[in-house]
Amino acid sequence: MDLALPLEERIADVLRAGGFGDSGAPTILGPDGYEVDGDTRAEDLVEGGLYTIVDLDAVLERADAARAPADENRADHGVRWMLLAVAALLLVVCVGMPAELDPRLRLVAAAVAFIGALLTAMTWAASAREDFALRGVVAPAALSFATGTLLIPTSLEGAAHLSITTGFFAAAIGTTIIALMTRVRSIRAAAASVAVLFVVFGSVWAVTLLLRWGAAESATICLGLIPPMLRALPSALVNLPDGAFIDYKHFMSHRWTVRGAIPESSNEVDASSIRAIVADSWARLGAGTIVLSLVAALSAPVVLLRDWSADPFVVSGGIALLVCVVLPLLLVPRHTDSRLLRWAPRTAVLVVLVSAVLALGAGVGPWTGRGAGGGSGTVVLLLIAGGMFVVAVVAVALIHPVSRGARSLAWSRAGDVFEALAVALALPAALLHADVLTLLRGMMAA
């Protein structure tokens, strides 16, 4: 609210007259975040400044409620974990046994997965609570992905590529159904965000299928999309009207040259609506982080555990991609204090590093014998790029423990620089490793 005060009036008297001091003296925070004494006169306040009133009694009540016994929320976790186990089993079946399954058995498995996806979607949409937002999206999405994957016959050309494409779009449809059916706002928000991510990854696989690229190239581009999407995720999740931050009618000195309605400004801020918006944003952020971490963990073995081309551009792009994926997955989570948002990307980094070690042991990926036999220039390029990769991993390992507190602000800013460079170069490195230069040469030659 806007207050116009007499210069000699004390701020505590003004708040008491407005009904804010009935339960006790509230805490007043100034524009710089420091507490303001209630005896401060209006003439000493910052003109046009934003002052925050904090009711400590309400804060303590919410803290006591949060420390309530956790046994009340341990009623029905078992069914949900069983559904997740069934979804994981179906995914293993559709990924590991496509060639051994008879077409009729694949259709039966697809029907079972479809029924399971519908039942789980209806269950979560009808009876889920706010604290089950993430788990309510995972099980139906996994079952929908299994349904789309199992529907594609193995006899078709590029069946594996097409099955993954349909799996992504089927998962997007399943999560969209949840978003439309549920009455829980957080589940609706999480499901809608997950559906958008599935559509993005499904489009990547569909476009590469039309270009007659392989599954490895599709996984490479998806892996290159992870860092920029993970970095842009927090800033793309808060859905507020245009007039929530700026009072256009008050600050506009000139009308727009084109016809358009001026956004209405919100004169009042309701605490309950703000909490709902924060809960929705948190659900979107958590669900999106889990999906991006899973895609990174599943794409890394496809990219690494295969023979790479002898083209120096492809090899250098692949190693640069590894560096640009590892750095953001380790550095971006340091901006949050949530365990979920911290350890989901770090688990994906662990999968990437394990895949790199397995590729080294098997002599594939960056250590492909054909890639190292392209001449001394390629060998030197591999050594330099591999050294840069090791230095980047060591730098991340050193920056994270020391970037705490005001004394290590320089290290934190150095981490921001590495993070920004890796996020900006991840997708170009992925396109370079996917041999997009060959595609461009063919287009120019045609």
C-alpha positions in Angstrom: 0.0 0.0 0.0 1.1 3.6 -0.6 1.4 5.8 2.5 1.6 9.6 2.6 2.8 10.6 6.1 3.3 13.9 8.0 7.0 14.6 8.4 6.9 14.5 12.2 4.8 11.2 12.5 6.5 8.1 13.9 6.2 5.0 11.7 5.1 2.8 14.7 2.2 5.2 15.4 1.1 5.0 11.7 1.2 1.2 11.7 -0.7 1.0 15.0 -3.4 3.3 13.6 -3.6 1.1 10.5 -4.2 -2.0 12.7 -0.8 -3.6 12.3 0.2 -3.4 15.9 -2.7 -5.2 17.6 -0.8 -8.4 18.3 2.5 -6.8 19.0 5.1 -4.5 17.4 5.7 -5.7 13.9 9.2 -5.8 12.4 9.8 -3.1 9.7 12.5 -3.8 7.0 13.8 -0.9 4.9 14.6 -0.8 1.2 18.2 -2.1 2.0 16.9 -5.0 4.0 17.8 -3.7 7.4 15.4 -3.3 10.3 14.0 0.1 10.9 13.3 1.4 14.4 9.6 2.1 15.1 10.5 5.5 16.5 11.9 6.7 13.2 10.0 9.7 11.9 8.6 10.0 8.4 11.1 12.7 7.5 13.9 10.2 8.0 12.4 7.6 5.6 13.3 7.2 2.0 10.8 9.0 -0.2 9.1 6.4 -2.5 11.0 3.6 -0.7 9.6 0.1 -0.3 9.3 -0.9 3.4 8.3 -4.5 4.4 6.2 -5.3 7.4 7.0 -8.7 9.0 4.6 -10.2 11.5 6.9 -12.4 13.7 4.0 -14.1 15.4 2.7 -15.4 12.1 6.2 -16.6 11.1 6.6 -18.5 14.3 3.2 -20.1 13.9 4.2 -21.4 10.4 7.5 -22.6 11.8 5.8 -24.6 14.5 3.4 -26.1 12.0 6.3 -27.1 9.8 7.9 -28.9 12.8 4.8 -31.0 13.3 5.3 -34.8 13.4 6.1 -36.2 10.0 4.1 -39.4 10.6 0.9 -37.6 9.4 2.3 -37.6 5.8 3.4 -41.2 5.7 0.1 -42.8 4.9 0.0 -43.8 1.2 3.5 -43.7 -0.2 3.7 -47.4 -0.9 1.2 -47.4 -3.8 3.0 -44.6 -5.5 6.4 -46.2 -5.3 4.9 -49.4 -6.7 3.6 -47.5 -9.7 7.0 -45.9 -10.2 8.6 -49.4 -10.1 6.1 -50.7 -12.7 6.9 -47.7 -14.9 10.6 -48.3 -14.6 10.2 -52.1 -15.4 8.2 -51.3 -18.5 10.8 -48.8 -19.6 13.5 -51.4 -19.2 11.5 -53.9 -21.2 10.9 -51.5 -24.1 14.5 -50.4 -24.2 16.3 -53.7 -23.6 14.1 -56.2 -25.4 12.7 -54.7 -28.6 14.1 -57.3 -30.9 13.1 -60.3 -28.8 9.4 -59.3 -28.5 6.8 -60.6 -30.8 4.7 -57.8 -32.4 1.6 -59.1 -30.7 3.3 -59.2 -27.3 4.5 -55.6 -27.9 1.0 -54.5 -28.6 -0.2 -56.3 -25.4 2.6 -54.6 -23.4 1.7 -51.3 -25.0 -2.0 -51.8 -24.0 -1.0 -52.6 -20.4 1.2 -49.5 -20.3 -1.6 -47.4 -21.8 -4.1 -48.7 -19.2 -1.6 -48.1 -16.4 -0.9 -44.6 -17.7 -4.6 -43.8 -17.7 -5.2 -45.3 -14.2 -2.3 -43.5 -12.7 -3.2 -40.2 -14.3 -6.8 -40.5 -13.1 -5.6 -41.4 -9.6 -3.2 -38.6 -9.3 -5.6 -36.1 -10.8 -8.4 -37.1 -8.4 -6.7 -37.7 -5.0 -3.2 -36.3 -5.0 -2.1 -33.6 -2.6 0.2 -30.7 -3.0 3.2 -32.5 -1.5 2.9 -35.2 -4.2 3.3 -32.9 -7.1 6.5 -34.4 -8.5 5.7 -38.0 -7.9 2.3 -37.5 -9.4 3.8 -36.6 -12.8 6.6 -39.1 -12.9 4.6 -42.4 -13.0 2.0 -41.5 -15.6 4.7 -39.9 -17.8 6.9 -43.0 -17.6 4.0 -45.3 -18.5 3.0 -43.0 -21.4 6.5 -43.1 -22.7 6.5 -46.9 -22.5 3.2 -46.9 -24.4 4.5 -44.8 -27.3 7.7 -46.8 -27.5 6.1 -50.2 -27.6 3.6 -49.2 -30.3 6.2 -49.0 -33.0 7.0 -52.4 -34.7 10.7 -53.4 -34.8 10.4 -54.3 -38.5 10.3 -50.6 -39.6 13.4 -48.8 -40.8 14.7 -46.6 -38.0 12.2 -48.3 -35.6 14.3 -47.4 -32.5 14.6 -43.8 -33.5 10.9 -43.6 -34.3 9.9 -45.4 -31.0 11.8 -42.9 -28.9 10.2 -40.0 -30.8 6.7 -41.4 -30.2 7.6 -42.1 -26.6 8.4 -38.5 -26.0 5.2 -37.3 -27.6 3.1 -39.9 -25.8 4.6 -38.8 -22.5 3.7 -35.2 -23.4 0.1 -36.2 -24.1 0.0 -38.1 -20.8 1.2 -35.2 -18.7 -1.1 -32.8 -20.6 -4.0 -35.0 -19.6 -2.9 -34.8 -16.0 -2.7 -31.0 -16.3 -6.2 -30.8 -17.7 -7.8 -33.2 -15.2 -6.3 -32.4 -11.9 -7.6 -29.7 -9.5 -4.3 -29.4 -7.6 -2.5 -26.3 -8.8 1.0 -27.6 -8.2 0.5 -30.8 -10.0 -1.1 -28.9 -12.9 1.9 -26.6 -13.1 4.4 -29.4 -12.9 2.6 -31.5 -15.5 2.4 -28.6 -17.9 6.1 -27.8 -17.6 7.0 -31.4 -18.1 4.8 -31.7 -21.2 6.5 -28.7 -22.8 10.0 -30.3 -22.2 8.8 -33.6 -23.6 7.5 -31.8 -26.7 10.9 -30.0 -27.2 12.9 -33.3 -26.9 10.4 -35.1 -29.1 10.7 -32.4 -31.7 14.4 -32.8 -31.7 14.2 -36.5 -32.3 11.5 -36.0 -35.0 13.6 -33.4 -36.9 16.7 -35.6 -36.8 14.6 -38.5 -38.0 13.5 -36.5 -41.0 17.1 -35.5 -41.7 18.0 -39.3 -41.6 20.4 -38.7 -38.7 21.0 -41.5 -36.2 19.9 -41.8 -32.6 23.4 -40.8 -31.4 23.1 -37.4 -33.2 19.6 -36.9 -31.6 21.0 -37.7 -28.1 23.9 -35.3 -28.8 21.6 -32.4 -29.5 19.4 -33.2 -26.5 22.5 -33.3 -24.4 23.5 -29.9 -25.8 20.1 -28.4 -24.9 20.4 -29.4 -21.2 22.7 -26.6 -20.0 20.8 -23.6 -21.5 17.4 -25.1 -20.6 18.6 -25.8 -17.0 19.9 -22.2 -16.7 16.8 -20.6 -18.2 14.4 -22.8 -16.2 14.1 -20.6 -13.0 13.5 -17.4 -15.0 10.7 -19.0 -17.1 8.5 -20.4 -14.4 6.9 -17.4 -12.6 3.7 -16.7 -14.5 2.5 -13.2 -13.5 0.5 -10.6 -15.4 2.4 -7.7 -17.0 1.2 -5.2 -14.5 2.4 -7.1 -11.4 5.8 -5.4 -11.4 5.3 -2.1 -13.1 2.4 0.4 -12.7 2.1 1.3 -16.4 -0.5 3.9 -16.0 1.6 5.8 -13.4 5.0 5.6 -15.1 4.0 5.8 -18.8 4.8 9.3 -20.1 3.8 8.5 -23.7 1.1 6.3 -25.1 2.0 3.3 -27.2 2.0 4.0 -31.0 0.1 0.8 -31.6 -3.3 0.1 -30.2 -3.3 -2.1 -27.1 -4.7 -2.3 -23.7 -2.5 -0.9 -20.9 -1.8 -3.8 -18.4 -3.8 -3.4 -15.2 -1.7 -3.0 -12.1 -2.4 -5.0 -9.0 -3.0 -2.6 -6.1 -3.1 -5.2 -3.4 -0.8 -8.2 -2.7 -2.5 -11.2 -1.2 -0.3 -13.5 0.8 -2.3 -16.6 -0.1 -2.1 -15.9 -3.8 1.7 -15.2 -3.5 2.2 -18.5 -1.7 0.2 -20.3 -4.4 2.3 -18.7 -7.2 5.5 -19.7 -5.3 4.2 -23.3 -4.9 3.4 -23.5 -8.6 6.8 -22.1 -9.5 8.6 -24.6 -7.2 6.6 -27.5 -8.7 7.6 -26.4 -12.2 11.3 -26.0 -11.2 11.5 -29.3 -9.4 9.8 -31.3 -12.2 11.8 -29.6 -14.9 15.1 -30.2 -13.1 14.3 -33.9 -12.7 13.3 -34.3 -16.4 16.4 -32.4 -17.6 18.7 -34.5 -15.3 17.1 -37.7 -16.5 17.5 -36.8 -20.2 21.2 -35.9 -19.6 21.8 -39.1 -17.7 20.2 -41.2 -20.5 21.7 -39.3 -23.4 25.3 -39.4 -22.1 25.9 -43.2 -22.6 24.4 -43.0 -26.1 26.8 -40.2 -27.0 29.9 -41.6 -25.4 29.7 -45.4 -25.7 30.1 -45.6 -29.5 32.8 -45.0 -32.1 33.3 -41.4 -33.0 34.1 -40.1 -36.4 37.7 -39.3 -37.3 36.8 -35.7 -38.3 38.7 -33.3 -36.0 35.6 -31.0 -35.8 33.4 -33.8 -34.6 36.0 -35.0 -32.0 36.7 -31.5 -30.7 32.9 -30.7 -30.6 32.3 -33.9 -28.6 34.9 -33.1 -26.0 33.8 -29.5 -25.8 30.2 -30.8 -25.3 31.3 -33.0 -22.4 33.0 -30.0 -20.7 30.0 -27.7 -21.4 27.6 -30.3 -19.9 29.6 -31.1 -16.8 30.3 -27.5 -15.8 26.6 -26.2 -15.8 25.3 -29.4 -14.1 27.8 -28.9 -11.3 27.7 -25.1 -11.1 24.0 -24.2 -11.7 22.7 -26.1 -8.6 24.9 -24.0 -6.3 22.4 -21.1 -6.7 19.8 -23.1 -4.6 19.6 -24.6 -1.2 17.2 -27.4 -2.2 18.5 -30.9 -2.0 16.5 -32.0 -4.9 17.7 -29.2 -7.2 21.2 -29.8 -6.1 21.6 -33.5 -6.3 19.5 -34.3 -9.4 21.9 -32.6 -11.7 24.9 -33.9 -9.8 23.7 -37.4 -10.2 23.5 -36.8 -14.0 27.1 -35.6 -13.8 28.1 -38.8 -12.1 26.5 -40.8 -15.0 28.3 -38.7 -17.5 31.7 -39.2 -15.8 31.0 -43.0 -15.4 30.1 -43.2 -19.1 33.4 -41.4 -20.0 35.4 -43.9 -17.9 33.6 -46.8 -19.5 34.3 -45.3 -22.9 38.0 -45.0 -22.0 38.1 -48.6 -20.9 36.3 -49.8 -24.1 38.3 -47.6 -26.4 35.3 -45.8 -27.8 34.0 -42.3 -27.8 36.9 -39.7 -27.6 39.3 -42.6 -27.3 38.1 -44.4 -30.5 41.0 -46.1 -32.3 39.7 -44.7 -35.6 39.5 -41.2 -34.1 43.1 -41.4 -32.8 44.5 -42.7 -36.1 43.8 -39.7 -38.2 47.3 -38.3 -37.9 49.4 -36.5 -35.4 47.3 -33.3 -35.6 44.2 -35.3 -34.4 46.2 -36.9 -31.6 47.5 -33.5 -30.4 43.9 -32.2 -30.6 42.7 -35.1 -28.5 45.4 -34.5 -25.9 44.6 -30.8 -25.7 40.9 -31.3 -25.5 41.2 -34.1 -22.9 43.5 -31.9 -20.8 41.0 -29.1 -21.0 38.3 -31.5 -19.8 40.4 -32.7 -16.8 41.2 -29.1 -15.9 37.5 -28.1 -16.1 36.5 -31.0 -13.8 39.2 -30.1 -11.3 38.3 -26.4 -11.5 34.7 -27.3 -10.7 35.8 -29.5 -7.8 37.8 -26.7 -6.4 35.4 -23.9 -6.9 32.4 -25.5 -5.3 33.9 -26.0 -1.7 35.6 -22.6 -1.6 32.8 -20.5 -3.1 31.1 -20.0 0.3 31.0 -16.8 2.2 31.8 -13.2 1.4 35.6 -13.8 1.5 35.4 -16.1 -1.5 33.3 -13.9 -3.7 36.0 -13.8 -6.3 35.8 -17.6 -6.6 32.1 -17.4 -7.0 32.3 -14.9 -9.8 34.9 -17.1 -11.5 32.4 -19.9 -11.3 29.8 -17.7 -12.8 32.1 -16.9 -15.8 32.8 -20.6 -16.4 29.1 -21.4 -16.1 28.0 -18.7 -18.5 30.6 -19.8 -21.1 29.6 -23.4 -20.8 25.9 -22.6 -21.1 26.5 -20.5 -24.2 28.8 -23.0 -26.0 26.9 -26.2 -25.1 24.5 -26.2 -28.1 27.0 -25.1 -30.7 29.4 -27.9 -29.5 26.5 -30.4 -29.7 25.8 -29.3 -33.3 29.5 -29.5 -34.2 29.7 -33.1 -32.7 26.5 -34.1 -34.6 28.4 -33.3 -37.8 26.2 -30.4 -38.8 29.0 -29.1 -41.0 28.5 -32.1 -43.4 24.9 -31.2 -43.6 25.8 -27.6 -44.4 28.3 -28.7 -47.0 25.7 -30.8 -48.7 23.2 -27.9 -48.7 25.8 -25.6 -50.2 26.8 -28.1 -52.8 23.2 -28.7 -53.8 
